[in-house]
Amino acid sequence: MTNQGTCINVAVATCLVGLLSIAGGASANPDGIVRTQTIARSGEAAPGLDPEADFVLLCRPVINNSGAVVFEALLDRAMTGPEADNGIWVWDGSTVRLVAWEGDLSGNFAQLQPPQLLSSDEVVFMATDASGVAAIWREQVGVAERIVGLGDPVLPDDELLAGFLTQPIPGPGFVSFAATHDASPDSDYFWMWTTRFGSLDLVLPVDTTLPDSEFDAGEIVDLTLSTTGDHVFTFTSDVDPLAGVWRERDGGLVQVVDAQDYDPSDPDTYYRHFKWLACGDRRTGFYAEIRTGDVDPRAIYLANDSGVQQFVTHYDEAPNLPGVQVRFFSHPQVLDNDEVVLTAALTGDGIDESNNVAIWRGEPDDLQLIAREGEHIPGLASDVVIRDFQAIAVNEDYAALYVSLFGYTVGDNDRALILIDADGDKHLVTRVGDKFDVAGDGSDLRSVKHIGMLPADPERGRSPLNAGGTVAFMLEFYDGSNGVFTAHLASPCVGDIDGDDDTDQSDLGLLLASYELDPSDPDFNIDADLNGDGAVGQPDLGILLADYECDPHNPHNI
């Protein structure tokens, strides 16, 4: 099993994506509509541990659509010892609970792998026990359950899982994985399995005869899942080292593309090197080369029930950028609604190193530009532009970008986190050097030194951005502290105190509970101070009443 890294080695490598030591000093969120939430901070006692220990470094937060956040953390070694200083925790919207800890006395979690967060707020992760045996675990409401591990007897004939388990991939109500099997003709070949938490089902065994193909399935090379639960995979065979792309739906196998499909009349022309799988509800995306003579054109292809079409290849015209061509492209993303996200390097008229990468989203024939290097970020000095995209997360309505900056006034404050709303407007969340409100009430402002946001990994069901536009990230501050936070765009309803995007009786109740209270009173709610004068009184009540029944989802109060 490949070790993907605990939080301790991530701390110096991949935990803080693209982080550099930088200095600064300004105030964040100039447009005033970004709201942040503190999830957990270093120096706090880590919940669920016996003996107690404090968080030292929190990292790699991932969020789901209900707003739950799972993160990894290093603990104070003086309190835990060096072999028990790494764990996984989840925030369920109100409290942080322990998922797994390497110091667990059971010995089950000697080494933890990055977790997956399901839509049900359950956490699935892989762990290696004290004997070196890898297993997949599921945690629900504080109880961890072993799903399957190497050496387990499994169907159909109680053979044993042997040698290797892939990282689990979450689906709707189940988790899938590939594993070698002692009944395999070759111990390096994978069988594909899915578990629905109580049953273990074989999806695709080695040597399955695939319909409409001359191949039998061999090793599962790449595997991903749609949110509807379809398995999309590539495989090898005894005939071809990469024989095709297939989609499993409702127990049936559907061929997306076969290595011999491109031009059956010409045996020297064929697909090869399938990779970069992506899938939505009905659309499947993949990268392939077309072998034709001595030329290997590389392209991204999209397939649906109507067939396969080439989406983009090198030197295609870039969408909405006249005179500009696509030079290179990265892994495509197919969203749940079957729209496509394309990130590409550019060449052509007016293109240089300052503006040569762009991101689009939309239907293949109607892509809309989301962001591009060289663009200005509202709220910053007019000369400050995006220099590079460090991490990207895009869904149907929102985008979150961790970027480096360029400009005469940038200095050392050259990293920022940006949220893009459904209208395409960009909003600054925070920037290196900003004063960040850690406590949420203005009482604890700390200067940002590092920003960390994971790039979205749709193949593994991991994203720092959810469908509601909330982004999860980590910050390190100049005082040496750090924490995990979320940010979302505030409602256009100015009287929305409780953060549910409308102004109603609940908000009125919260305002009245703080009405004319001293700000030092523990029951004082700073969010009820709608005019920002440090108190809650008649002016705030007037603002709320003028905004009463505001609902952006029902603007006419129908």
GUDREN-919172 format. One record per residue (C-alpha): residue in three letters; x, y, z. Coordinates in steps of 0.1 Angstrom, whole numbers, plus 5000, padded with zeros to 4 digits. Layout:
- ALA, X, Y, Z
...
//
This chain:
- MET, 5000, 5000, 5000
- THR, 5013, 5034, 4991
- ASN, 5016, 5057, 5021
- GLN, 4999, 5090, 5011
- GLY, 5013, 5108, 5041
- THR, 5002, 5115, 5076
- CYS, 4996, 5150, 5089
- ILE, 5032, 5152, 5101
- ASN, 5049, 5148, 5067
- VAL, 5021, 5168, 5051
- ALA, 5030, 5197, 5074
- VAL, 5062, 5202, 5055
- ALA, 5050, 5190, 5021
- THR, 5014, 5188, 5010
- CYS, 4993, 5198, 5040
- LEU, 4996, 5235, 5032
- VAL, 4990, 5235, 4995
- GLY, 5014, 5259, 4978
- LEU, 5023, 5277, 5010
- LEU, 5053, 5300, 5013
- SER, 5065, 5322, 5041
- ILE, 5052, 5357, 5035
- ALA, 5045, 5388, 5055
- GLY, 5019, 5415, 5055
- GLY, 4994, 5439, 5069
- ALA, 4958, 5450, 5057
- SER, 4923, 5442, 5067
- ALA, 4904, 5414, 5050
- ASN, 4870, 5412, 5033
- PRO, 4867, 5447, 5019
- ASP, 4833, 5442, 5004
- GLY, 4819, 5431, 5038
- ILE, 4798, 5401, 5026
- VAL, 4821, 5372, 5034
- ARG, 4813, 5355, 5066
- THR, 4838, 5332, 5083
- GLN, 4835, 5304, 5109
- THR, 4862, 5291, 5132
- ILE, 4861, 5253, 5133
- ALA, 4891, 5244, 5155
- ARG, 4924, 5261, 5166
- SER, 4958, 5251, 5177
- GLY, 4962, 5252, 5215
- GLU, 4927, 5239, 5221
- ALA, 4922, 5205, 5237
- ALA, 4915, 5179, 5210
- PRO, 4882, 5163, 5218
- GLY, 4879, 5126, 5226
- LEU, 4914, 5119, 5237
- ASP, 4925, 5101, 5269
- PRO, 4949, 5113, 5281
- GLU, 4941, 5148, 5269
- ALA, 4963, 5166, 5243
- ASP, 4962, 5199, 5225
- PHE, 4960, 5205, 5187
- VAL, 4994, 5217, 5173
- LEU, 4987, 5218, 5136
- LEU, 4954, 5214, 5118
- CYS, 4953, 5207, 5081
- ARG, 4936, 5194, 5049
- PRO, 4900, 5203, 5057
- VAL, 4873, 5189, 5034
- ILE, 4836, 5199, 5034
- ASN, 4804, 5183, 5023
- ASN, 4771, 5198, 5012
- SER, 4756, 5198, 5047
- GLY, 4785, 5219, 5059
- ALA, 4803, 5193, 5079
- VAL, 4841, 5196, 5079
- VAL, 4866, 5168, 5083
- PHE, 4903, 5176, 5090
- GLU, 4935, 5160, 5102
- ALA, 4956, 5173, 5130
- LEU, 4989, 5169, 5147
- LEU, 4989, 5168, 5185
- ASP, 5013, 5180, 5212
- ARG, 5040, 5152, 5213
- ALA, 5049, 5161, 5249
- MET, 5013, 5150, 5258
- THR, 5009, 5120, 5234
- GLY, 5044, 5107, 5224
- PRO, 5057, 5106, 5189
- GLU, 5038, 5075, 5178
- ALA, 5004, 5089, 5187
- ASP, 5004, 5125, 5175
- ASN, 4981, 5123, 5145
- GLY, 4944, 5120, 5142
- ILE, 4912, 5128, 5123
- TRP, 4883, 5149, 5136
- VAL, 4850, 5161, 5121
- TRP, 4829, 5192, 5128
- ASP, 4792, 5185, 5124
- GLY, 4780, 5221, 5124
- SER, 4781, 5225, 5162
- THR, 4807, 5203, 5178
- VAL, 4840, 5187, 5169
- ARG, 4843, 5150, 5175
- LEU, 4871, 5125, 5172
- VAL, 4870, 5101, 5143
- ALA, 4903, 5082, 5148
- TRP, 4936, 5086, 5166
- GLU, 4969, 5069, 5161
- GLY, 4972, 5065, 5199
- ASP, 4940, 5044, 5201
- LEU, 4948, 5015, 5225
- SER, 4931, 4991, 5201
- GLY, 4961, 4994, 5178
- ASN, 4938, 4996, 5148
- PHE, 4950, 5031, 5137
- ALA, 4988, 5029, 5137
- GLN, 4989, 5049, 5105
- LEU, 4960, 5069, 5091
- GLN, 4953, 5079, 5055
- PRO, 4934, 5110, 5043
- PRO, 4897, 5107, 5051
- GLN, 4866, 5109, 5029
- LEU, 4835, 5128, 5041
- LEU, 4802, 5114, 5030
- SER, 4770, 5134, 5024
- SER, 4756, 5117, 5056
- ASP, 4784, 5133, 5076
- GLU, 4799, 5098, 5080
- VAL, 4837, 5096, 5076
- VAL, 4854, 5068, 5057
- PHE, 4892, 5063, 5059
- MET, 4919, 5038, 5054
- ALA, 4942, 5028, 5083
- THR, 4971, 5004, 5088
- ASP, 4971, 4986, 5122
- ALA, 5000, 4978, 5144
- SER, 5007, 4946, 5124
- GLY, 5009, 4965, 5091
- VAL, 4975, 4953, 5079
- ALA, 4955, 4979, 5059
- ALA, 4917, 4982, 5063
- ILE, 4889, 5006, 5054
- TRP, 4869, 5021, 5082
- ARG, 4837, 5040, 5086
- GLU, 4829, 5064, 5115
- GLN, 4794, 5074, 5124
- VAL, 4785, 5096, 5154
- GLY, 4816, 5087, 5173
- VAL, 4816, 5050, 5165
- ALA, 4843, 5036, 5141
- GLU, 4834, 5003, 5123
- ARG, 4859, 4982, 5103
- ILE, 4844, 4977, 5068
- VAL, 4870, 4954, 5051
- GLY, 4907, 4947, 5053
- LEU, 4934, 4927, 5038
- GLY, 4932, 4890, 5047
- ASP, 4894, 4892, 5051
- PRO, 4874, 4863, 5036
- VAL, 4850, 4877, 5009
- LEU, 4826, 4865, 4984
- PRO, 4821, 4846, 4962
- ASP, 4840, 4817, 4977
- ASP, 4855, 4831, 5009
- GLU, 4888, 4838, 4992
- LEU, 4910, 4864, 5009
- LEU, 4917, 4900, 5000
- ALA, 4954, 4900, 4994
- GLY, 4982, 4924, 4990
- PHE, 4967, 4957, 4982
- LEU, 4936, 4979, 4988
- THR, 4930, 5012, 4969
- GLN, 4918, 5043, 4987
- PRO, 4881, 5041, 4992
- ILE, 4859, 5063, 4969
- PRO, 4826, 5075, 4984
- GLY, 4793, 5071, 4966
- PRO, 4756, 5078, 4976
- GLY, 4752, 5054, 5006
- PHE, 4782, 5032, 4998
- VAL, 4820, 5032, 4993
- SER, 4838, 5015, 4965
- PHE, 4874, 5002, 4962
- ALA, 4896, 4979, 4942
- ALA, 4916, 4951, 4957
- THR, 4939, 4922, 4948
- HIS, 4924, 4888, 4955
- ASP, 4940, 4854, 4962
- ALA, 4918, 4839, 4935
- SER, 4932, 4863, 4909
- PRO, 4953, 4846, 4882
- ASP, 4978, 4873, 4888
- SER, 4983, 4888, 4922
- ASP, 4988, 4923, 4907
- TYR, 4953, 4923, 4892
- PHE, 4924, 4941, 4909
- TRP, 4888, 4932, 4915
- MET, 4863, 4960, 4921
- TRP, 4841, 4959, 4952
- THR, 4815, 4981, 4967
- THR, 4802, 4981, 5003
- ARG, 4768, 4994, 5014
- PHE, 4778, 4992, 5051
- GLY, 4765, 4958, 5060
- SER, 4771, 4940, 5028
- LEU, 4801, 4936, 5005
- ASP, 4793, 4933, 4968
- LEU, 4816, 4923, 4940
- VAL, 4811, 4947, 4911
- LEU, 4837, 4935, 4887
- PRO, 4859, 4904, 4891
- VAL, 4890, 4898, 4870
- ASP, 4883, 4880, 4837
- THR, 4848, 4893, 4835
- THR, 4837, 4890, 4799
- LEU, 4827, 4926, 4788
- PRO, 4797, 4930, 4765
- ASP, 4804, 4943, 4730
- SER, 4842, 4939, 4735
- GLU, 4868, 4914, 4724
- PHE, 4885, 4919, 4759
- ASP, 4881, 4903, 4793
- ALA, 4886, 4927, 4822
- GLY, 4920, 4925, 4838
- GLU, 4934, 4949, 4863
- ILE, 4914, 4979, 4873
- VAL, 4937, 5008, 4865
- ASP, 4916, 5039, 4873
- LEU, 4883, 5041, 4891
- THR, 4859, 5069, 4900
- LEU, 4822, 5073, 4909
- SER, 4794, 5096, 4899
- THR, 4772, 5111, 4926
- THR, 4744, 5089, 4913
- GLY, 4766, 5058, 4921
- ASP, 4779, 5048, 4887
- HIS, 4813, 5033, 4886
- VAL, 4836, 5045, 4858
- PHE, 4868, 5027, 4852
- THR, 4896, 5018, 4829
- PHE, 4912, 4983, 4828
- THR, 4939, 4962, 4813
- SER, 4934, 4929, 4794
- ASP, 4956, 4901, 4782
- VAL, 4953, 4916, 4748
- ASP, 4958, 4953, 4754
- PRO, 4976, 4972, 4782
- LEU, 4948, 4997, 4784
- ALA, 4917, 4983, 4768
- GLY, 4890, 5008, 4773
- VAL, 4867, 5029, 4795
- TRP, 4835, 5014, 4810
- ARG, 4806, 5026, 4831
- GLU, 4787, 5003, 4855
- ARG, 4751, 5014, 4861
- ASP, 4725, 4995, 4881
- GLY, 4745, 4963, 4879
- GLY, 4750, 4965, 4841
- LEU, 4782, 4973, 4822
- VAL, 4781, 4999, 4795
- GLN, 4811, 5005, 4771
- VAL, 4821, 5041, 4770
- VAL, 4850, 5036, 4746
- ASP, 4871, 5006, 4734
- ALA, 4908, 5008, 4724
- GLN, 4898, 4996, 4689
- ASP, 4868, 5020, 4685
- TYR, 4884, 5050, 4669
- ASP, 4886, 5037, 4633
- PRO, 4878, 5000, 4630
- SER, 4886, 5002, 4592
- ASP, 4922, 5012, 4599
- PRO, 4940, 4988, 4622
- ASP, 4968, 5014, 4626
- THR, 4945, 5039, 4642
- TYR, 4932, 5034, 4677
- TYR, 4928, 5050, 4711
- ARG, 4955, 5046, 4737
- HIS, 4966, 5059, 4771
- PHE, 4932, 5064, 4787
- LYS, 4933, 5084, 4819
- TRP, 4918, 5114, 4838
- LEU, 4884, 5099, 4842
- ALA, 4855, 5123, 4851
- CYS, 4818, 5117, 4853
- GLY, 4785, 5135, 4859
- ASP, 4750, 5122, 4858
- ARG, 4751, 5109, 4822
- ARG, 4783, 5124, 4808
- THR, 4818, 5107, 4810
- GLY, 4850, 5125, 4803
- PHE, 4884, 5110, 4797
- TYR, 4918, 5118, 4782
- ALA, 4933, 5097, 4754
- GLU, 4958, 5097, 4726
- ILE, 4948, 5086, 4691
- ARG, 4975, 5065, 4675
- THR, 4975, 5072, 4638
- GLY, 5007, 5066, 4618
- ASP, 5035, 5084, 4635
- VAL, 5013, 5110, 4652
- ASP, 4997, 5108, 4687
- PRO, 4972, 5136, 4690
- ARG, 4962, 5141, 4727
- ALA, 4927, 5152, 4735
- ILE, 4900, 5152, 4761
- TYR, 4868, 5134, 4750
- LEU, 4833, 5135, 4763
- ALA, 4808, 5106, 4760
- ASN, 4771, 5103, 4767
- ASP, 4743, 5081, 4755
- SER, 4747, 5096, 4720
- GLY, 4783, 5086, 4716
- VAL, 4818, 5101, 4720
- GLN, 4830, 5136, 4709
- GLN, 4863, 5153, 4711
- PHE, 4861, 5181, 4736
- VAL, 4894, 5199, 4733
- THR, 4929, 5192, 4719
- HIS, 4961, 5211, 4716
- TYR, 4958, 5244, 4696
- ASP, 4921, 5245, 4695
- GLU, 4906, 5280, 4697
- ALA, 4902, 5290, 4734
- PRO, 4865, 5297, 4742
- ASN, 4856, 5334, 4742
- LEU, 4892, 5344, 4736
- PRO, 4896, 5354, 4699
- GLY, 4931, 5348, 4685
- VAL, 4940, 5326, 4715
- GLN, 4946, 5288, 4714
- VAL, 4947, 5261, 4740
- ARG, 4983, 5250, 4745
- PHE, 4980, 5224, 4773
- PHE, 4951, 5213, 4794
- SER, 4947, 5196, 4828
- HIS, 4924, 5169, 4842
- PRO, 4888, 5177, 4831
- GLN, 4860, 5179, 4856
- VAL, 4824, 5168, 4848
- LEU, 4799, 5182, 4873
- ASP, 4768, 5165, 4886
- ASN, 4747, 5185, 4861
- ASP, 4770, 5173, 4833
- GLU, 4786, 5207, 4827
- VAL, 4823, 5206, 4822
- VAL, 4852, 5225, 4839
- LEU, 4883, 5231, 4818
- THR, 4916, 5245, 4830
- ALA, 4941, 5252, 4802
- ALA, 4974, 5269, 4794
- LEU, 4971, 5294, 4765
- THR, 4991, 5306, 4736
- GLY, 4984, 5332, 4709
- ASP, 4977, 5369, 4705
- GLY, 4986, 5389, 4736
- ILE, 4995, 5359, 4757
- ASP, 5025, 5359, 4779
- GLU, 5035, 5344, 4813
- SER, 5012, 5369, 4831
- ASN, 4979, 5357, 4816
- ASN, 4984, 5323, 4801
- VAL, 4961, 5301, 4822
- ALA, 4923, 5302, 4823
- ILE, 4894, 5283, 4838
- TRP, 4860, 5278, 4821
- ARG, 4827, 5261, 4831
- GLY, 4796, 5252, 4811
- GLU, 4782, 5230, 4784
- PRO, 4810, 5219, 4759
- ASP, 4797, 5243, 4732
- ASP, 4790, 5272, 4756
- LEU, 4819, 5274, 4781
- GLN, 4820, 5306, 4802
- LEU, 4852, 5321, 4815
- ILE, 4854, 5319, 4853
- ALA, 4889, 5333, 4860
- ARG, 4922, 5339, 4842
- GLU, 4957, 5348, 4853
- GLY, 4962, 5386, 4849
- GLU, 4927, 5394, 4862
- HIS, 4923, 5421, 4889
- ILE, 4907, 5410, 4922
- PRO, 4881, 5435, 4935
- GLY, 4889, 5450, 4969
- LEU, 4927, 5451, 4962
- ALA, 4948, 5479, 4947
- SER, 4942, 5484, 4910
- ASP, 4976, 5471, 4900
- VAL, 4971, 5437, 4919
- VAL, 4962, 5408, 4896
- ILE, 4962, 5370, 4897
- ARG, 4997, 5357, 4890
- ASP, 4991, 5319, 4894
- PHE, 4964, 5295, 4904
- GLN, 4977, 5275, 4934
- ALA, 4946, 5254, 4941
- ILE, 4912, 5253, 4923
- ALA, 4877, 5241, 4934
- VAL, 4847, 5245, 4911
- ASN, 4812, 5233, 4913
- GLU, 4779, 5241, 4895
- ASP, 4775, 5276, 4910
- TYR, 4806, 5286, 4928
- ALA, 4844, 5285, 4927
- ALA, 4871, 5289, 4953
- LEU, 4907, 5299, 4942
- TYR, 4939, 5300, 4962
- VAL, 4961, 5323, 4941
- SER, 4994, 5340, 4941
- LEU, 4994, 5378, 4933
- PHE, 5014, 5402, 4913
- GLY, 5016, 5440, 4913
- TYR, 5038, 5469, 4923
- THR, 5020, 5472, 4956
- VAL, 5020, 5435, 4964
- GLY, 5053, 5431, 4982
- ASP, 5054, 5400, 5004
- ASN, 5016, 5398, 5007
- ASP, 5013, 5377, 4975
- ARG, 4988, 5349, 4984
- ALA, 4950, 5352, 4986
- LEU, 4919, 5331, 4989
- ILE, 4890, 5341, 4966
- LEU, 4853, 5330, 4964
- ILE, 4835, 5334, 4931
- ASP, 4797, 5336, 4933
- ALA, 4770, 5323, 4910
- ASP, 4771, 5356, 4890
- GLY, 4808, 5353, 4885
- ASP, 4818, 5381, 4909
- LYS, 4850, 5376, 4928
- HIS, 4852, 5382, 4966
- LEU, 4883, 5383, 4987
- VAL, 4881, 5360, 5017
- THR, 4916, 5367, 5031
- ARG, 4951, 5376, 5021
- VAL, 4985, 5370, 5036
- GLY, 4991, 5399, 5059
- ASP, 4954, 5405, 5066
- LYS, 4940, 5408, 5101
- PHE, 4917, 5378, 5104
- ASP, 4889, 5377, 5130
- VAL, 4896, 5344, 5147
- ALA, 4870, 5347, 5175
- GLY, 4843, 5361, 5152
- ASP, 4835, 5390, 5174
- GLY, 4864, 5413, 5167
- SER, 4882, 5405, 5200
- ASP, 4910, 5383, 5185
- LEU, 4925, 5396, 5153
- ARG, 4956, 5378, 5140
- SER, 4979, 5385, 5110
- VAL, 4978, 5358, 5083
- LYS, 5011, 5342, 5075
- HIS, 5000, 5311, 5054
- ILE, 4968, 5301, 5036
- GLY, 4961, 5264, 5029
- MET, 4933, 5251, 5006
- LEU, 4932, 5217, 4991
- PRO, 4925, 5215, 4953
- ALA, 4892, 5197, 4945
- ASP, 4897, 5160, 4939
- PRO, 4864, 5149, 4923
- GLU, 4877, 5114, 4915
- ARG, 4881, 5108, 4952
- GLY, 4850, 5127, 4963
- ARG, 4871, 5153, 4982
- SER, 4866, 5191, 4979
- PRO, 4871, 5222, 5000
- LEU, 4840, 5237, 4984
- ASN, 4804, 5226, 4988
- ALA, 4773, 5232, 4967
- GLY, 4762, 5261, 4989
- GLY, 4794, 5280, 4982
- THR, 4811, 5274, 5016
- VAL, 4849, 5269, 5014
- ALA, 4870, 5251, 5041
- PHE, 4906, 5262, 5045
- MET, 4934, 5265, 5071
- LEU, 4954, 5295, 5082
- GLU, 4986, 5299, 5100
- PHE, 4993, 5332, 5118
- TYR, 5024, 5352, 5126
- ASP, 5021, 5344, 5163
- GLY, 5026, 5307, 5154
- SER, 4990, 5296, 5159
- ASN, 4969, 5281, 5132
- GLY, 4934, 5267, 5127
- VAL, 4907, 5254, 5103
- PHE, 4880, 5278, 5091
- THR, 4851, 5281, 5067
- ALA, 4839, 5311, 5047
- HIS, 4808, 5318, 5027
- LEU, 4791, 5347, 5010
- ALA, 4766, 5364, 5033
- SER, 4730, 5368, 5023
- PRO, 4719, 5399, 5005
- CYS, 4693, 5402, 5033
- VAL, 4709, 5428, 5056
- GLY, 4688, 5416, 5086
- ASP, 4700, 5380, 5083
- ILE, 4715, 5375, 5118
- ASP, 4713, 5337, 5121
- GLY, 4730, 5331, 5087
- ASP, 4702, 5312, 5070
- ASP, 4700, 5336, 5041
- ASP, 4667, 5353, 5050
- THR, 4653, 5378, 5074
- ASP, 4625, 5365, 5096
- GLN, 4612, 5359, 5131
- SER, 4643, 5340, 5141
- ASP, 4665, 5370, 5133
- LEU, 4641, 5394, 5151
- GLY, 4643, 5372, 5182
- LEU, 4681, 5372, 5182
- LEU, 4682, 5410, 5178
- LEU, 4657, 5415, 5207
- ALA, 4678, 5391, 5229
- SER, 4708, 5415, 5225
- TYR, 4688, 5447, 5225
- GLU, 4706, 5474, 5246
- LEU, 4728, 5447, 5262
- ASP, 4763, 5458, 5272
- PRO, 4787, 5444, 5246
- SER, 4807, 5428, 5274
- ASP, 4776, 5407, 5284
- PRO, 4782, 5371, 5275
- ASP, 4748, 5370, 5259
- PHE, 4756, 5399, 5236
- ASN, 4754, 5388, 5199
- ILE, 4778, 5408, 5177
- ASP, 4759, 5396, 5146
- ALA, 4729, 5416, 5158
- ASP, 4749, 5448, 5155
- LEU, 4736, 5455, 5120
- ASN, 4750, 5490, 5116
- GLY, 4784, 5482, 5131
- ASP, 4784, 5508, 5158
- GLY, 4793, 5483, 5185
- ALA, 4759, 5482, 5201
- VAL, 4724, 5467, 5194
- GLY, 4696, 5493, 5196
- GLN, 4669, 5512, 5177
- PRO, 4690, 5517, 5146
- ASP, 4696, 5480, 5142
- LEU, 4659, 5472, 5148
- GLY, 4650, 5497, 5121
- ILE, 4673, 5480, 5097
- LEU, 4659, 5446, 5104
- LEU, 4623, 5457, 5102
- ALA, 4629, 5474, 5069
- ASP, 4644, 5441, 5056
- TYR, 4618, 5418, 5072
- GLU, 4607, 5388, 5051
- CYS, 4637, 5393, 5027
- ASP, 4643, 5360, 5010
- PRO, 4667, 5358, 4980
- HIS, 4651, 5325, 4970
- ASN, 4616, 5340, 4970
- PRO, 4622, 5377, 4962
- HIS, 4584, 5384, 4957
- ASN, 4574, 5366, 4989
- ILE, 4552, 5342, 4970
//
